[in-house]
């Protein structure tokens, strides 16, 4: 699917992914794949606002692959995961102000890395990149009588 990178696109892609997973009888993957789809598409929208992005969603023998392309040259960088203590968390009085950045963004890629079986980035010369995530499914064994 090719579309303009608009703020509404992550929600649209999540819905389309969920419909496709139901159609493939892979309902057990909906939560993880939908969350990752939202993250990858939101990143593409931020990287290339109102420019063309592409989304691919393919079924494989043992799972699915979601890939999102954007024309931006910058590569995604995962923020290091740190352990927080209860004293590290405090209310931010500016949290609802327009344009306020509390420095709490940038956790999408660690989420993708933790939910996907594999993920990566493939540059597309002369510009852009595909960011992808693979999800494997495991069939549940039949219950014993």
C-alpha positions in Angstrom: 0.0 0.0 0.0 1.3 3.4 -0.9 0.0 6.5 0.8 0.9 10.0 2.0 2.5 10.1 5.5 -0.4 11.7 7.3 -1.2 11.5 11.1 -4.2 9.3 10.4 -2.2 6.6 8.6 -0.9 4.6 11.6 -4.5 3.9 12.7 -5.6 3.0 9.2 -2.7 0.5 8.9 -3.4 -1.0 12.3 -7.0 -1.7 11.2 -6.0 -3.2 7.9 -3.4 -5.4 9.6 -6.0 -6.6 12.1 -8.6 -7.4 9.3 -6.0 -9.3 7.4 -4.9 -11.3 10.4 -8.5 -12.3 11.1 -8.9 -13.3 7.5 -5.8 -15.5 7.8 -7.1 -17.0 11.1 -4.1 -15.6 12.9 -6.0 -13.8 15.6 -3.4 -14.6 18.2 -0.9 -12.2 16.5 -3.3 -9.2 16.4 -2.0 -7.5 19.6 1.7 -7.6 18.9 1.5 -7.0 15.1 -1.0 -4.2 15.5 1.2 -2.4 18.1 4.3 -2.8 16.0 2.5 -1.6 12.8 1.4 1.6 14.7 5.0 2.2 15.8 6.7 1.6 12.5 4.1 3.7 10.5 4.2 6.5 13.1 8.0 6.6 12.8 7.7 6.8 9.0 5.1 9.6 9.2 7.5 11.5 11.5 10.4 10.9 9.2 8.7 12.0 6.0 5.5 14.0 6.8 3.1 14.3 3.9 5.5 12.5 1.6 5.0 9.0 0.1 5.4 6.0 2.4 4.7 2.3 1.7 3.5 -0.6 3.8 3.8 -4.3 3.0 2.2 -7.1 4.9 2.9 -10.6 3.8 2.1 -14.0 5.1 4.9 -16.6 5.3 4.8 -20.3 6.0 5.3 -19.8 9.7 4.2 -16.2 10.3 3.9 -12.7 8.8 6.2 -9.9 7.9 5.4 -6.2 8.2 7.6 -3.7 6.4 7.3 0.1 6.2 9.3 2.2 3.7 9.9 5.9 4.0 12.1 8.2 1.8 14.1 9.8 4.7 17.8 9.2 4.8 18.1 8.9 8.6 18.2 5.4 10.1 16.2 4.4 13.2 18.1 4.4 16.4 16.9 2.5 19.4 17.2 4.2 22.7 18.9 2.1 25.4 16.5 0.6 27.9 17.1 1.6 31.4 15.7 0.4 34.7 13.5 3.0 36.4 13.1 3.3 40.2 9.8 4.6 41.7 11.6 7.9 42.6 12.5 8.4 38.9 8.8 8.8 38.0 7.2 12.2 38.7 4.3 14.2 37.4 5.2 16.6 34.5 3.2 19.8 34.9 3.9 20.7 31.3 2.9 17.4 29.8 -0.3 18.7 28.2 1.2 21.9 26.8 1.5 22.0 22.9 5.0 21.3 21.7 6.3 20.0 25.1 8.8 17.2 24.7 9.6 15.6 28.1 12.2 13.4 26.5 10.1 10.3 27.0 9.8 9.4 23.3 12.0 7.0 21.4 10.8 3.8 23.0 9.1 2.4 19.9 12.1 0.4 18.5 12.8 -1.4 21.8 9.1 -2.4 21.8 9.4 -3.7 18.2 12.5 -5.6 19.1 10.8 -7.2 22.1 7.6 -8.2 20.3 9.0 -9.3 16.9 10.8 -12.6 16.3 13.2 -10.6 14.0 13.4 -7.0 12.9 15.8 -4.9 10.8 16.4 -2.1 8.4 17.3 -2.3 4.8 18.5 1.0 3.1 17.1 1.6 -0.4 19.6 3.6 -2.4 19.6 6.4 -3.4 17.3 7.3 -0.5 15.0 5.7 2.0 14.8 2.5 3.9 12.5 -0.5 4.6 12.0 -1.1 8.4 10.6 -4.6 8.9 9.5 -7.0 11.6 8.8 -10.7 11.4 6.3 -12.5 13.6 6.2 -16.2 14.0 3.1 -18.1 15.2 2.9 -21.3 17.0 -0.1 -23.6 16.7 -1.6 -24.6 20.0 -1.7 -28.3 20.7 -5.1 -29.9 21.0 -6.3 -30.2 24.5 -6.0 -33.7 26.0 -9.3 -35.3 27.1 
